[in-house]
């Protein structure tokens, strides 16, 4: 069965790391909370808001929402492959390389903890 594809992906980013990448123009390389692309081997993403909410509820409950942003990534602007990998009962997209700042088409606030 072929892997799903999406025109955009979502990534929960710590605001300070995203701001640093955006200000310098250097590709974004944080994988997840406190872990880099080099440490993980890929950048964790979500396909939709349902996955984002699940990740927030599971891994980011102690982080103030004001310290986070949601990056909307245009997959056609990525130089790295996107692989959909099984995590528990769901398929999550993982970007296997840095995300160019130009591939981020929107930066959104995250909803408060439910």
GUGUTOR-893979 format. One record per atom (N, C-alpha, C): atom name; residue in one letter; residue number from 1; z, x, y. Coordinates in steps of 0.001 Angstrom, whole numbers, plus 500000, padded with zeros to 6 digits. Layout:
<atoms>
  site  code  pos       w       u       v
    CA     A  NUM       Z       X       Y
...
</atoms>
This chain:
<atoms>
  site  code  pos       w       u       v
     N     X    1  500000  500836  498824
    CA     X    1  500000  500000  500000
     C     X    1  500000  500889  501250
     N     X    2  499085  500628  502194
    CA     X    2  499026  501478  503388
     C     X    2  500245  501267  504281
     N     X    3  500594  502326  504968
    CA     X    3  501731  502261  505898
     C     X    3  501358  501390  507092
     N     X    4  502332  500688  507656
    CA     X    4  502040  499898  508857
     C     X    4  501713  500826  510026
     N     X    5  501055  500286  510996
    CA     X    5  500803  501040  512223
     C     X    5  501146  500144  513409
     N     X    6  501541  500763  514477
    CA     X    6  501879  500038  515700
     C     X    6  501261  500770  516886
     N     X    7  500874  500009  517900
    CA     X    7  500346  500614  519122
     C     X    7  501443  501287  519927
     N     X    8  502673  500744  519805
    CA     X    8  503813  501333  520504
     C     X    8  504984  501461  519539
     N     X    9  505825  502425  519807
    CA     X    9  507084  502616  519083
     C     X    9  508210  502618  520104
     N     X   10  509417  502400  519617
    CA     X   10  510597  502396  520472
     C     X   10  511533  503513  520036
     N     X   11  512140  504173  521012
    CA     X   11  513079  505259  520711
     C     X   11  514286  505145  521626
     N     X   12  515469  505137  521042
    CA     X   12  516717  505138  521804
     C     X   12  516993  506577  522226
     N     X   13  517066  506797  523522
    CA     X   13  517252  508151  524048
     C     X   13  518510  508219  524905
     N     X   14  519168  509364  524834
    CA     X   14  520244  509624  525771
     C     X   14  519586  509894  527127
     N     X   15  520048  509190  528133
    CA     X   15  519425  509249  529458
     C     X   15  519276  510692  529969
     N     X   16  520297  511523  529773
    CA     X   16  520238  512896  530296
     C     X   16  519111  513702  529650
     N     X   17  518891  513508  528352
    CA     X   17  517813  514249  527665
     C     X   17  516439  513761  528112
     N     X   18  516293  512437  528251
    CA     X   18  515008  511914  528716
     C     X   18  514747  512371  530151
     N     X   19  515751  512275  531015
    CA     X   19  515572  512692  532410
     C     X   19  515167  514161  532495
     N     X   20  515760  515013  531664
    CA     X   20  515416  516439  531678
     C     X   20  513953  516647  531286
     N     X   21  513501  515957  530246
    CA     X   21  512103  516085  529820
     C     X   21  511166  515571  530907
     N     X   22  511496  514437  531459
    CA     X   22  510647  513823  532488
     C     X   22  510556  514713  533733
     N     X   23  511674  515275  534161
    CA     X   23  511682  516097  535372
     C     X   23  510938  517415  535181
     N     X   24  510992  517984  533985
    CA     X   24  510315  519263  533747
     C     X   24  508892  519088  533234
     N     X   25  508580  517889  532711
    CA     X   25  507258  517647  532135
     C     X   25  507106  518218  530744
     N     X   26  508201  518731  530186
    CA     X   26  508183  519309  528835
     C     X   26  508353  518176  527831
     N     X   27  507653  518236  526724
    CA     X   27  507733  517189  525713
     C     X   27  509167  516928  525287
     N     X   28  509442  515669  524980
    CA     X   28  510760  515215  524560
     C     X   28  510985  515606  523103
     N     X   29  512142  516210  522803
    CA     X   29  512373  516745  521451
     C     X   29  513737  516373  520866
     N     X   30  514338  515306  521350
    CA     X   30  515593  514854  520740
     C     X   30  515257  513846  519642
     N     X   31  515858  514020  518497
    CA     X   31  515576  513150  517360
     C     X   31  516408  511872  517403
     N     X   32  517690  512062  517583
    CA     X   32  518640  510952  517594
     C     X   32  519890  511433  518304
     N     X   33  520917  510664  518314
    CA     X   33  522139  510978  519043
     C     X   33  522667  512371  518690
     N     X   34  522540  513302  519658
    CA     X   34  523064  514651  519478
     C     X   34  522305  515540  518510
     N     X   35  521143  515114  518039
    CA     X   35  520359  515913  517072
     C     X   35  518941  516105  517594
     N     X   36  518424  517320  517429
    CA     X   36  517091  517653  517928
     C     X   36  516021  517477  516857
     N     X   37  514787  517502  517301
    CA     X   37  513641  517488  516407
     C     X   37  513720  518642  515412
     N     X   38  514082  519827  515880
    CA     X   38  514190  520991  514986
     C     X   38  515244  520773  513910
     N     X   39  516346  520114  514263
    CA     X   39  517413  519879  513288
     C     X   39  517046  518799  512270
     N     X   40  516344  517757  512695
    CA     X   40  516029  516617  511830
     C     X   40  514659  516729  511167
     N     X   41  513718  517375  511835
    CA     X   41  512351  517468  511316
     C     X   41  511446  516354  511806
     N     X   42  511990  515398  512533
    CA     X   42  511219  514290  513101
     C     X   42  512065  513606  514161
     N     X   43  511428  512715  514929
    CA     X   43  512131  511926  515931
     C     X   43  512229  510500  515413
     N     X   44  513458  510008  515323
    CA     X   44  513704  508644  514853
     C     X   44  513149  507635  515854
     N     X   45  512441  506626  515357
    CA     X   45  511945  505543  516200
     C     X   45  512162  504213  515500
     N     X   46  511851  503157  516211
    CA     X   46  511919  501799  515679
     C     X   46  510585  501120  515944
     N     X   47  510260  500157  515087
    CA     X   47  509020  499401  515252
     C     X   47  509171  498218  516190
     N     X   48  510391  497662  516267
    CA     X   48  510611  496446  517057
     C     X   48  512070  496382  517505
     N     X   49  512361  495372  518306
    CA     X   49  513716  495241  518846
     C     X   49  514747  494922  517770
     N     X   50  514363  494275  516701
    CA     X   50  515312  494012  515617
     C     X   50  515825  495328  515042
     N     X   51  514929  496290  514841
    CA     X   51  515354  497600  514348
     C     X   51  516208  498314  515391
     N     X   52  515841  498206  516665
    CA     X   52  516632  498836  517735
     C     X   52  518058  498294  517715
     N     X   53  518206  496978  517630
    CA     X   53  519543  496382  517608
     C     X   53  520350  496884  516409
     N     X   54  519709  496989  515244
    CA     X   54  520403  497490  514062
     C     X   54  520876  498920  514236
     N     X   55  520034  499761  514818
    CA     X   55  520403  501166  515052
     C     X   55  521534  501245  516077
     N     X   56  521431  500464  517148
    CA     X   56  522503  500450  518148
     C     X   56  523829  500044  517525
     N     X   57  523798  498987  516732
    CA     X   57  525026  498483  516109
     C     X   57  525608  499457  515096
     N     X   58  524758  500228  514460
    CA     X   58  525228  501123  513400
     C     X   58  525645  502500  513913
     N     X   59  524913  503047  514885
    CA     X   59  525127  504445  515265
     C     X   59  525551  504682  516719
     N     X   60  525411  503694  517589
    CA     X   60  525621  503925  519016
     C     X   60  526733  503074  519615
     N     X   61  527611  502539  518806
    CA     X   61  528644  501640  519339
     C     X   61  529597  502339  520311
     N     X   62  529812  503622  520146
    CA     X   62  530742  504350  521008
     C     X   62  530083  504904  522270
     N     X   63  528777  504701  522404
    CA     X   63  528055  505262  523545
     C     X   63  527826  504157  524580
     N     X   64  528255  504370  525825
    CA     X   64  527990  503361  526859
     C     X   64  526483  503138  527016
     N     X   65  526094  501886  527109
    CA     X   65  524660  501568  527233
     C     X   65  524056  502205  528477
     N     X   66  524857  502414  529501
    CA     X   66  524346  503043  530722
     C     X   66  523941  504501  530497
     N     X   67  524410  505102  529407
    CA     X   67  524054  506486  529072
     C     X   67  522778  506564  528229
     N     X   68  522195  505401  527895
    CA     X   68  521031  505336  527024
     C     X   68  519871  504642  527724
     N     X   69  518658  504970  527266
    CA     X   69  517459  504246  527678
     C     X   69  516608  504013  526436
     N     X   70  515715  503041  526537
    CA     X   70  514784  502755  525455
     C     X   70  513404  503203  525895
     N     X   71  512866  504197  525194
    CA     X   71  511527  504683  525497
     C     X   71  510506  503855  524736
     N     X   72  509462  503433  525420
    CA     X   72  508328  502755  524792
     C     X   72  507204  503781  524722
     N     X   73  506778  504091  523512
    CA     X   73  505861  505202  523269
     C     X   73  504499  504675  522845
     N     X   74  503457  505114  523527
    CA     X   74  502079  504780  523163
     C     X   74  501651  505719  522035
     N     X   75  501474  505172  520837
    CA     X   75  501181  506026  519675
     C     X   75  499833  506740  519794
     N     X   76  498896  506190  520566
    CA     X   76  497591  506852  520696
     C     X   76  497689  508138  521512
     N     X   77  498796  508338  522218
    CA     X   77  498999  509546  523023
     C     X   77  499789  510632  522293
     N     X   78  500166  510373  521051
    CA     X   78  500942  511352  520287
     C     X   78  500019  512369  519622
     N     X   79  500430  513629  519649
    CA     X   79  499709  514681  518939
     C     X   79  500236  514831  517517
     N     X   80  501440  514357  517275
    CA     X   80  502113  514510  515983
     C     X   80  501901  513253  515134
     N     X   81  501932  513415  513817
    CA     X   81  501786  512245  512944
     C     X   81  503027  511349  512969
     N     X   82  502792  510072  512760
    CA     X   82  503863  509094  512594
     C     X   82  503878  508707  511127
     N     X   83  505039  508848  510509
    CA     X   83  505188  508465  509104
     C     X   83  506241  507373  509021
     N     X   84  505932  506352  508247
    CA     X   84  506885  505258  508025
     C     X   84  507648  505568  506754
     N     X   85  508959  505670  506898
    CA     X   85  509790  506092  505774
     C     X   85  510888  505073  505521
     N     X   86  511172  504879  504242
    CA     X   86  512173  503907  503807
     C     X   86  513570  504364  504200
     N     X   87  514294  503489  504897
    CA     X   87  515697  503700  505226
     C     X   87  516399  502394  504860
     N     X   88  517258  502476  503869
    CA     X   88  517880  501272  503331
     C     X   88  516776  500297  502914
     N     X   89  516763  499099  503479
    CA     X   89  515773  498095  503075
     C     X   89  514645  497926  504083
     N     X   90  514426  498917  504913
    CA     X   90  513432  498775  505969
     C     X   90  512590  500042  506081
     N     X   91  511402  499912  506675
    CA     X   91  510542  501056  506967
     C     X   91  510679  501401  508437
     N     X   92  511069  502640  508710
    CA     X   92  511218  503096  510082
     C     X   92  510148  504140  510393
     N     X   93  509568  504095  511606
    CA     X   93  508612  505124  512010
     C     X   93  509337  506393  512447
     N     X   94  508838  507514  511978
    CA     X   94  509358  508823  512366
     C     X   94  508209  509637  512932
     N     X   95  508381  510156  514130
    CA     X   95  507367  511002  514766
     C     X   95  507662  512435  514361
     N     X   96  506721  513063  513682
    CA     X   96  506924  514412  513148
     C     X   96  506407  515477  514117
     N     X   97  506958  515454  515308
    CA     X   97  506624  516420  516337
     C     X   97  507149  515929  517668
     N     X   98  506979  516721  518716
    CA     X   98  507479  516341  520033
     C     X   98  506698  515159  520614
     N     X   99  507345  514463  521529
    CA     X   99  506705  513334  522211
     C     X   99  506342  513775  523628
     N     X  100  505043  513851  523926
    CA     X  100  504647  514216  525299
     C     X  100  505189  513188  526294
     N     X  101  505635  513655  527430
    CA     X  101  506153  512754  528459
     C     X  101  505098  511706  528805
     N     X  102  503836  512093  528797
    CA     X  102  502753  511166  529140
     C     X  102  502582  510035  528126
     N     X  103  503133  510182  526927
    CA     X  103  503033  509137  525901
     C     X  103  504059  508024  526115
     N     X  104  505046  508279  526965
    CA     X  104  506076  507272  527245
     C     X  104  505548  506371  528361
     N     X  105  505276  505112  527995
    CA     X  105  504643  504195  528945
     C     X  105  505642  503270  529639
     N     X  106  506870  503235  529152
    CA     X  106  507899  502425  529801
     C     X  106  509269  502966  529400
     N     X  107  510210  502829  530293
    CA     X  107  511598  503206  530038
     C     X  107  512442  502001  530415
     N     X  108  513190  501479  529438
    CA     X  108  513952  500240  529640
     C     X  108  515447  500474  529466
     N     X  109  516207  499611  530094
    CA     X  109  517645  499574  529852
     C     X  109  517867  498954  528489
     N     X  110  519007  499275  527891
    CA     X  110  519348  498708  526587
     C     X  110  520337  497574  526744
     N     X  111  520250  496587  525861
    CA     X  111  521202  495481  525927
     C     X  111  522614  495955  525630
     N     X  112  523571  495273  526210
    CA     X  112  524978  495585  525941
     C     X  112  525301  495328  524490
     N     X  113  526388  495920  524012
    CA     X  113  526835  495732  522637
     C     X  113  527049  494250  522386
     N     X  114  526554  493813  521237
    CA     X  114  526699  492388  520900
     C     X  114  528072  492100  520385
</atoms>
